[in-house]
């Protein structure tokens, strides 16, 4: 492939007119559509995240939780310390897949109030940055800070007038949560079915942010032999 794309022969290296990112870009976005095996492997490993939260009482899940404590509070917060190579791979994949998973709050035990995405279009840390940057309990779960009536947060300094308005909005958001005895669940937002798919994540992490207008049309041209 290197010889075909970049005319590399042995120790003779010429100028690369197409970088690897362009080569692996999907054809719809102006690339050549060659699969990037590293990114594809990351997407395949991320499928274990969906499987972990879908499984309820599997023995393998209980073993993993007991050994790596990935349920304190959730897998996306697990630190890469004393992990097996496989689990390091899953956590590495989780770093990329986290942007596509939204939490469905049920018993509040697994979802971080500020840093996990469970309300609106982003985490509350992003939506209410003015409060997040001065709050002390940044990593607290919903269960730890919400008693059904009041939010139990402390701040490093006095909250501004706008901050008080945002605080009231946060209380209303917390009040809107309907609790039950089920475990908190995850929803994959890059697929209309809500279920994780390797193709949808791969499309996201290989997309470089610019969609050309004319390049996709090249692949649809009917050129005579």
Backbone as numpy.savetxt, mean C-alpha at the origin, in Angstrom:
# Nx Ny Nz CAx CAy CAz Cx Cy Cz
18.94 -10.12 -24.64 18.10 -8.91 -24.64 18.97 -7.65 -24.64
20.06 -7.69 -23.86 20.96 -6.54 -23.83 21.56 -6.28 -25.20
21.88 -7.37 -25.94 22.44 -7.21 -27.28 21.39 -6.63 -28.24
20.14 -7.06 -28.08 19.07 -6.61 -28.97 18.72 -5.13 -28.73
18.63 -4.72 -27.43 18.19 -3.38 -27.09 19.32 -2.36 -27.10
20.50 -2.79 -26.62 21.58 -1.83 -26.41 22.86 -2.17 -27.19
22.81 -3.24 -27.99 23.95 -3.63 -28.82 25.20 -3.89 -27.98
25.00 -4.55 -26.84 26.12 -4.94 -25.98 26.68 -6.27 -26.45
27.98 -6.33 -26.65 28.65 -7.57 -27.03 29.89 -7.73 -26.17
29.88 -8.73 -25.29 31.03 -8.95 -24.44 31.34 -7.73 -23.58
32.58 -7.23 -23.69 32.97 -6.03 -22.93 32.74 -4.75 -23.70
32.15 -4.86 -24.86 31.89 -3.69 -25.69 30.50 -3.13 -25.37
30.45 -1.98 -24.71 29.17 -1.38 -24.30 28.97 -0.07 -25.05
27.80 0.06 -25.67 27.47 1.27 -26.39 26.45 2.09 -25.62
26.11 3.25 -26.17 25.15 4.11 -25.50 23.77 3.43 -25.45
23.13 3.55 -24.29 21.80 2.98 -24.11 20.75 4.03 -24.47
20.05 3.81 -25.55 19.05 4.76 -26.00 17.69 4.50 -25.37
17.54 3.38 -24.70 16.28 3.06 -23.99 16.65 2.49 -22.63
16.26 3.19 -21.55 16.60 2.69 -20.22 15.65 1.56 -19.80
15.99 0.89 -18.70 15.23 -0.27 -18.28 13.81 0.08 -17.90
13.61 1.26 -17.30 12.25 1.68 -16.92 11.35 1.81 -18.13
11.90 2.32 -19.25 11.13 2.44 -20.48 10.84 1.07 -21.09
11.82 0.19 -21.01 11.65 -1.15 -21.57 10.54 -1.91 -20.85
10.46 -1.75 -19.52 9.48 -2.50 -18.73 8.14 -1.79 -18.62
8.07 -0.55 -19.10 6.81 0.18 -19.07 5.77 -0.51 -19.96
4.51 -0.49 -19.53 3.44 -1.10 -20.32 3.30 -0.39 -21.66
2.86 -1.12 -22.67 2.72 -0.55 -24.00 1.73 0.62 -24.03
0.69 0.52 -23.18 -0.31 1.59 -23.15 0.30 2.91 -22.69
1.42 2.84 -21.97 2.06 4.04 -21.45 3.33 4.41 -22.23
3.52 3.79 -23.39 4.65 4.16 -24.23 5.88 3.30 -24.09
5.81 2.22 -23.30 6.96 1.34 -23.12 6.95 0.17 -24.08
7.83 -0.80 -23.80 7.92 -1.98 -24.66 7.18 -3.18 -24.08
6.75 -3.07 -22.84 5.94 -4.13 -22.25 6.72 -5.36 -21.81
8.04 -5.26 -21.65 8.84 -6.39 -21.17 8.67 -6.49 -19.66
8.27 -7.65 -19.11 8.03 -7.76 -17.67 9.29 -7.50 -16.86
9.14 -6.73 -15.79 10.21 -6.51 -14.83 10.07 -7.56 -13.74
10.95 -8.56 -13.73 10.79 -9.70 -12.83 10.89 -9.29 -11.37
11.68 -8.29 -11.06 11.79 -7.85 -9.66 10.47 -7.27 -9.18
9.87 -6.41 -9.98 8.57 -5.82 -9.61 7.48 -6.88 -9.60
7.54 -7.81 -10.56 6.54 -8.87 -10.63 6.63 -9.78 -9.41
7.85 -10.08 -8.98 8.04 -10.88 -7.77 7.48 -10.18 -6.55
7.65 -8.87 -6.49 7.12 -8.07 -5.38 5.60 -8.15 -5.33
4.98 -8.09 -6.50 3.52 -8.17 -6.58 3.01 -9.56 -6.18
3.76 -10.60 -6.56 3.37 -11.96 -6.18 3.48 -12.16 -4.67
4.53 -11.61 -4.07 4.69 -11.71 -2.62 3.56 -10.97 -1.90
3.10 -9.87 -2.49 2.03 -9.09 -1.87 0.72 -9.86 -1.80
0.56 -10.88 -2.65 -0.66 -11.68 -2.61 -0.79 -12.42 -1.28
0.35 -12.65 -0.58 0.30 -13.28 0.74 -0.36 -12.37 1.77
-0.29 -11.07 1.55 -0.95 -10.13 2.47 -2.46 -10.33 2.41
-2.99 -10.38 1.17 -4.42 -10.59 1.00 -4.84 -11.95 1.56
-3.99 -12.96 1.33 -4.31 -14.29 1.83 -4.29 -14.33 3.36
-3.35 -13.60 3.96 -3.25 -13.56 5.42 -4.51 -12.98 6.05
-5.01 -11.89 5.50 -6.19 -11.26 6.09 -7.50 -11.94 5.69
-7.46 -12.71 4.62 -8.64 -13.48 4.24 -8.79 -14.73 5.10
-7.66 -15.34 5.45 -7.66 -16.54 6.29 -8.08 -16.17 7.71
-8.93 -16.99 8.31 -9.42 -16.66 9.64 -8.76 -17.50 10.73
-8.75 -18.81 10.56 -8.26 -19.68 11.63 -7.19 -20.67 11.14
-6.50 -20.33 10.09 -5.48 -21.23 9.56 -4.33 -21.42 10.53
-3.81 -22.63 10.62 -2.70 -22.92 11.53 -1.47 -22.12 11.15
-1.20 -22.01 9.84 -0.02 -21.26 9.39 -0.10 -19.80 9.83
-1.31 -19.24 9.82 -1.50 -17.84 10.23 -1.20 -17.67 11.72
-1.65 -18.61 12.53 -1.40 -18.53 13.97 0.09 -18.66 14.28
0.77 -19.52 13.53 2.21 -19.70 13.74 2.97 -18.42 13.39
2.62 -17.83 12.24 3.28 -16.60 11.80 3.04 -15.46 12.79
1.81 -15.35 13.28 1.49 -14.30 14.24 2.26 -14.48 15.54
2.37 -15.72 15.99 3.06 -15.99 17.24 4.56 -15.74 17.12
5.13 -16.07 15.96 6.57 -15.95 15.78 7.01 -14.52 15.48
6.26 -13.82 14.63 6.70 -12.50 14.16 5.86 -11.35 14.71
4.77 -11.65 15.42 3.89 -10.64 16.02 3.43 -9.61 14.98
3.03 -10.09 13.82 2.59 -9.19 12.75 1.15 -8.71 12.95
0.52 -9.16 14.02 -0.83 -8.71 14.34 -0.82 -7.64 15.43
0.33 -7.00 15.65 0.44 -5.97 16.70 0.95 -4.66 16.10
0.09 -3.81 15.55 -1.33 -4.07 15.35 -1.64 -4.75 14.01
-0.79 -4.52 12.98 -1.07 -5.15 11.69 0.22 -5.39 10.92
0.11 -6.13 9.84 1.28 -6.57 9.07 2.05 -5.39 8.47
1.37 -4.32 8.13 2.04 -3.18 7.49 2.95 -2.42 8.46
2.82 -2.69 9.75 3.65 -2.01 10.75 4.80 -2.89 11.22
4.93 -4.08 10.68 5.95 -5.03 11.13 7.34 -4.54 10.73
8.28 -4.61 11.65 9.65 -4.18 11.38 10.48 -5.36 10.89
11.41 -5.07 9.99 12.25 -6.13 9.41 13.40 -6.43 10.36
13.08 -7.08 11.46 14.07 -7.46 12.47 13.84 -8.92 12.85
14.87 -9.74 12.75 14.79 -11.17 13.08 13.70 -11.89 12.30
13.57 -11.55 11.04 12.58 -12.19 10.18 13.27 -13.19 9.24
12.53 -14.19 8.82 13.04 -15.12 7.82 13.12 -14.41 6.47
13.92 -14.92 5.52 14.00 -14.29 4.19 12.63 -14.14 3.53
11.77 -15.16 3.70 10.44 -15.07 3.10 9.63 -13.93 3.70
9.63 -13.81 5.03 8.86 -12.76 5.68 9.42 -11.38 5.35
10.74 -11.29 5.20 11.33 -10.01 4.78 10.81 -9.64 3.39
10.65 -10.65 2.54 10.11 -10.40 1.22 8.67 -9.92 1.27
7.87 -10.51 2.15 6.46 -10.11 2.29 6.37 -8.68 2.80
7.20 -8.33 3.79 7.18 -6.96 4.33 7.65 -5.98 3.28
8.64 -6.39 2.49 9.13 -5.55 1.38 7.99 -5.31 0.38
7.21 -6.34 0.10 6.07 -6.20 -0.81 4.98 -5.34 -0.18
4.81 -5.45 1.14 3.77 -4.68 1.83 4.03 -3.19 1.74
5.30 -2.80 1.69 5.64 -1.38 1.57 5.08 -0.78 0.28
5.07 -1.59 -0.78 4.52 -1.12 -2.06 3.01 -1.25 -2.11
2.49 -2.34 -1.54 1.05 -2.62 -1.65 0.20 -1.80 -0.69
0.81 -1.23 0.34 0.04 -0.52 1.36 -0.82 0.60 0.78
-0.33 1.26 -0.26 -1.07 2.39 -0.84 -2.40 1.96 -1.45
-2.54 0.68 -1.76 -3.77 0.22 -2.40 -4.76 -0.44 -1.47
-4.36 -0.68 -0.21 -5.24 -1.34 0.74 -5.92 -0.33 1.66
-7.23 -0.39 1.70 -8.01 0.45 2.61 -8.63 -0.46 3.67
-8.64 0.00 4.90 -9.16 -0.82 6.00 -10.66 -0.68 6.15
-11.30 -1.80 6.38 -12.70 -1.82 6.79 -12.71 -2.07 8.29
-13.09 -1.06 9.05 -13.02 -1.14 10.51 -14.17 -1.97 11.05
-13.83 -2.97 11.85 -14.84 -3.81 12.50 -14.70 -3.77 14.01
-13.59 -4.34 14.54 -13.40 -4.33 15.99 -12.33 -3.34 16.46
-11.75 -2.56 15.51 -10.82 -1.46 15.79 -9.44 -1.89 16.29
-9.16 -3.18 16.41 -7.93 -3.62 17.06 -6.70 -3.55 16.15
-6.89 -3.62 14.85 -5.75 -3.72 13.94 -5.44 -2.44 13.18
-6.27 -1.43 13.32 -6.14 -0.23 12.49 -5.58 0.93 13.30
-4.49 1.51 12.80 -3.96 2.72 13.43 -4.83 3.91 13.09
-5.14 4.71 14.10 -6.06 5.83 13.90 -5.53 6.82 12.88
-4.26 7.20 13.01 -3.70 8.24 12.16 -3.07 7.70 10.87
-2.29 6.65 10.98 -1.39 6.27 9.89 -1.95 5.26 8.90
-3.02 4.58 9.26 -3.65 3.64 8.32 -4.79 4.33 7.58
-5.02 3.86 6.37 -6.09 4.43 5.54 -7.39 3.68 5.81
-8.33 4.34 6.47 -9.61 3.71 6.78 -10.80 4.64 6.58
-10.53 5.93 6.31 -11.61 6.89 6.09 -11.19 7.86 4.99
-12.12 8.15 4.07 -11.82 9.10 3.01 -10.89 8.51 1.96
-10.08 9.37 1.36 -9.20 8.96 0.27 -7.74 8.81 0.68
-7.45 8.98 1.96 -6.08 8.84 2.45 -6.12 8.67 3.96
-4.97 8.47 4.57 -4.92 8.34 6.03 -5.29 9.67 6.68
-5.72 9.61 7.92 -6.07 10.83 8.65 -4.84 11.69 8.92
-3.67 11.07 8.94 -2.43 11.82 9.11 -2.23 12.79 7.95
-2.65 12.39 6.77 -2.55 13.25 5.59 -3.68 14.28 5.59
-4.89 13.85 5.90 -6.04 14.75 5.86 -5.98 15.81 6.96
-5.44 15.45 8.11 -5.38 16.39 9.24 -3.93 16.51 9.73
-3.09 16.91 8.81 -1.65 17.01 9.10 -1.36 17.98 10.23
-2.11 19.06 10.34 -1.87 20.06 11.38 -2.01 19.47 12.78
-2.92 18.50 12.94 -3.07 17.85 14.25 -2.10 16.69 14.41
-1.87 15.97 13.33 -0.98 14.80 13.40 0.44 15.19 13.81
0.93 16.31 13.31 2.32 16.67 13.59 2.55 17.10 15.04
1.49 17.39 15.80 1.68 17.79 17.20 1.08 16.78 18.20
0.45 15.71 17.68 -0.14 14.72 18.59 0.95 13.80 19.12
0.80 13.30 20.32 1.78 12.40 20.92 1.55 10.94 20.54
0.29 10.54 20.39 -0.04 9.14 20.12 -0.19 8.89 18.61
0.91 9.02 17.89 0.85 8.90 16.43 0.56 7.47 15.98
1.00 6.47 16.71 0.88 5.08 16.28 -0.25 4.32 16.99
-1.09 5.02 17.70 -2.16 4.36 18.44 -3.23 3.79 17.51
-3.82 2.67 17.91 -4.93 2.09 17.16 -6.22 2.81 17.52
-7.26 2.60 16.73 -8.55 3.22 17.01 -9.07 2.75 18.37
-8.90 1.48 18.66 -9.38 0.92 19.92 -8.73 1.61 21.12
-7.47 1.99 20.99 -6.74 2.59 22.11 -7.14 4.03 22.39
-7.67 4.73 21.39 -7.95 6.16 21.58 -9.43 6.53 21.51
-10.28 5.58 21.14 -11.71 5.89 21.01 -12.51 4.98 21.92
-13.25 5.58 22.86 -14.05 4.80 23.81 -15.53 4.80 23.47
-15.87 5.31 22.30 -17.27 5.39 21.89 -17.87 6.75 22.09
-17.19 7.59 22.90 -17.69 8.94 23.18 -16.60 9.99 22.94
-15.41 9.72 23.46 -14.32 10.70 23.41 -13.08 10.13 22.73
-12.32 11.03 22.11 -11.00 10.68 21.59 -9.95 11.02 22.64
-9.10 10.06 22.95 -8.12 10.23 24.03 -6.74 10.52 23.45
-6.53 11.77 23.05 -5.24 12.21 22.51 -4.66 13.32 23.36
-3.35 13.42 23.37 -2.67 14.55 24.00 -1.78 15.21 22.95
-1.60 16.52 23.07 -0.84 17.28 22.08 0.33 18.00 22.74
1.36 18.24 21.95 2.57 18.86 22.47 2.41 20.36 22.71
1.43 20.94 22.06 1.19 22.38 22.27 -0.29 22.69 22.03
-0.66 23.91 22.29 -2.06 24.33 22.18 -2.54 24.24 20.73
-3.76 23.77 20.58 -4.35 23.62 19.25 -4.94 24.95 18.80
-4.75 25.29 17.52 -5.25 26.55 16.98 -6.76 26.50 16.76
-7.31 27.62 16.34 -8.76 27.71 16.06 -9.15 26.72 14.96
-8.34 26.68 13.90 -8.60 25.73 12.81 -8.43 24.30 13.31
-7.47 24.10 14.20 -7.24 22.77 14.77 -8.44 22.29 15.57
-9.10 23.19 16.28 -10.30 22.83 17.04 -11.42 22.40 16.11
-11.53 23.07 14.98 -12.54 22.67 13.99 -12.23 21.28 13.44
-10.97 21.04 13.16 -10.56 19.72 12.68 -10.78 18.65 13.74
-10.57 19.01 15.00 -10.78 18.07 16.09 -12.24 17.62 16.14
-13.15 18.56 15.98 -14.58 18.21 15.98 -14.90 17.28 14.80
-14.26 17.52 13.67 -14.47 16.65 12.51 -13.96 15.24 12.80
-12.83 15.14 13.50 -12.29 13.82 13.85 -13.23 13.07 14.78
-13.82 13.76 15.73 -14.78 13.13 16.64 -15.97 12.60 15.86
-16.45 13.37 14.90 -17.58 12.92 14.07 -17.19 11.71 13.22
-15.96 11.70 12.72 -15.49 10.55 11.94 -15.44 9.30 12.81
-14.88 9.43 13.99 -14.80 8.28 14.91 -16.19 7.79 15.29
-17.13 8.73 15.45 -18.50 8.37 15.82 -19.22 7.62 14.71
-18.78 7.81 13.47 -19.45 7.19 12.33 -19.11 5.71 12.16
-18.13 5.22 12.90 -17.69 3.83 12.75 -18.70 2.89 13.39
-19.13 1.89 12.63 -20.04 0.87 13.15 -19.22 -0.35 13.57
-19.23 -0.66 14.84 -18.39 -1.73 15.37 -19.13 -3.07 15.39
-18.35 -4.15 15.26 -18.87 -5.50 15.41 -17.74 -6.39 15.91
-18.00 -7.66 16.05 -17.02 -8.59 16.62 -16.07 -9.20 15.59
-16.25 -8.86 14.31 -15.38 -9.38 13.28 -14.01 -8.69 13.31
-13.02 -9.37 12.78 -11.69 -8.75 12.69 -11.70 -7.68 11.61
-10.85 -6.68 11.78 -10.72 -5.64 10.76 -10.26 -6.28 9.45
-10.80 -5.80 8.34 -10.50 -6.38 7.03 -9.89 -5.34 6.11
-9.27 -5.82 5.03 -8.67 -4.92 4.05 -9.40 -5.03 2.72
-9.48 -3.91 2.01 -10.12 -3.84 0.70 -9.10 -3.33 -0.31
-8.96 -4.02 -1.42 -8.03 -3.60 -2.47 -8.72 -2.59 -3.37
-8.21 -1.36 -3.38 -8.91 -0.26 -4.05 -8.56 -0.13 -5.53
-7.56 -0.88 -6.01 -7.18 -0.78 -7.42 -7.92 -1.79 -8.29
-8.93 -2.43 -7.74 -9.75 -3.36 -8.51 -11.19 -3.17 -8.09
-12.09 -3.13 -9.04 -13.51 -2.87 -8.75 -14.13 -3.93 -7.86
-13.55 -5.14 -7.85 -14.08 -6.22 -7.02 -13.66 -6.09 -5.55
-12.65 -5.27 -5.28 -12.14 -5.13 -3.93 -11.17 -6.23 -3.54
-10.86 -7.11 -4.49 -9.95 -8.23 -4.22 -8.60 -7.96 -4.87
-7.55 -8.36 -4.17 -6.20 -8.10 -4.65 -5.91 -8.90 -5.92
-5.20 -8.27 -6.85 -4.72 -8.97 -8.05 -3.30 -8.51 -8.34
-2.48 -9.44 -8.78 -1.08 -9.14 -9.08 -0.98 -8.11 -10.20
-1.83 -8.25 -11.22 -1.76 -7.37 -12.38 -2.04 -5.92 -12.00
-2.98 -5.69 -11.10 -3.34 -4.32 -10.74 -2.21 -3.63 -9.99
-1.54 -4.34 -9.08 -0.42 -3.73 -8.36 0.76 -3.51 -9.30
1.00 -4.47 -10.18 2.12 -4.34 -11.12 1.92 -3.11 -12.01
0.68 -2.88 -12.43 0.38 -1.72 -13.26 0.66 -0.41 -12.52
0.44 -0.42 -11.21 0.65 0.79 -10.40 2.13 1.07 -10.18
2.90 0.06 -9.78 4.29 0.30 -9.40 5.21 0.45 -10.62
4.75 0.06 -11.81 5.57 0.26 -13.01 5.13 1.48 -13.80
4.08 2.16 -13.36 3.62 3.37 -14.03 4.42 4.55 -13.52
5.05 5.30 -14.41 5.95 6.38 -14.01 5.28 7.75 -13.90
3.97 7.79 -14.01 3.26 9.03 -13.76 2.89 9.85 -14.98
3.38 9.47 -16.16 3.08 10.22 -17.38 2.52 9.26 -18.42
1.35 9.57 -18.93 0.73 8.74 -19.96 0.80 9.47 -21.30
1.63 8.98 -22.22 1.78 9.67 -23.50 0.51 9.59 -24.34
0.36 10.56 -25.24 -0.84 10.63 -26.08 -0.69 9.79 -27.34
0.49 9.87 -27.96 0.66 9.26 -29.28 1.30 7.88 -29.24
2.13 7.60 -28.24 2.86 6.32 -28.21 1.96 5.09 -28.26
0.85 5.02 -27.49 0.00 3.83 -27.56 -0.55 3.54 -28.95
-0.72 4.60 -29.76 -1.29 4.39 -31.09 -0.34 3.64 -32.00
0.96 3.68 -31.69 1.95 3.00 -32.52 1.69 1.50 -32.56
1.24 0.96 -31.41 1.05 -0.49 -31.32 -0.21 -0.95 -32.07
-1.05 -0.01 -32.47 -2.29 -0.36 -33.18 -2.21 -0.13 -34.69
-1.04 0.29 -35.15 -0.90 0.58 -36.58 -0.86 -0.72 -37.40
-1.51 -0.69 -38.53 -1.48 -1.82 -39.47 -0.46 -1.51 -40.56
0.73 -2.12 -40.44 1.82 -1.85 -41.36 1.94 -3.03 -42.34
1.92 -2.76 -43.64 2.02 -3.86 -44.61 3.39 -4.53 -44.54
3.48 -5.81 -44.84 4.76 -6.51 -44.77 5.73 -6.01 -45.86
